[in-house]
Amino acid sequence: MTSKKELRALVEKLNVHAHYPVDIEYARFNGGYQLRYADTGHNLTNRMPAREMRQYLLGALDWLTPGT
C-alpha cells in the first residue's frame, strides 16, 4: 500500500532533478492525488489513486535520471 509519506518522498526526489518544482495535492472526495507546479499551482496531472501516482512518479524519475 502506498502512503502519503512515500509519495512526498518521491516528489522530493523529483524536485532535485526537475527544472520546475512540483508539489503533490490530495483531495479525498475529488479522486485522489494530483501533481501541480509549486509556484503557479497549475495542474500537471489529472487526479489519480495513490498506487497510480506512485507509478507515475517512478516513471518520471526514470525519465529524468537515466542510468542511475
C-alpha positions, 0 to 999 in steps of 0.5 A: 500500500502506498502512503502519503509519506512515500509519495512526498518522498518521491516528489522530493526526489523529483524536485532535485532533478526537475527544472520546475518544482512540483508539489503533490495535492490530495483531495479525498472526495475529488479522486485522489492525488494530483501533481501541480507546479509549486509556484503557479499551482497549475495542474500537471496531472489529472487526479489519480489513486495513490498506487497510480501516482506512485507509478507515475512518479517512478516513471518520471524519475526514470525519465529524468535520471537515466542510468542511475 
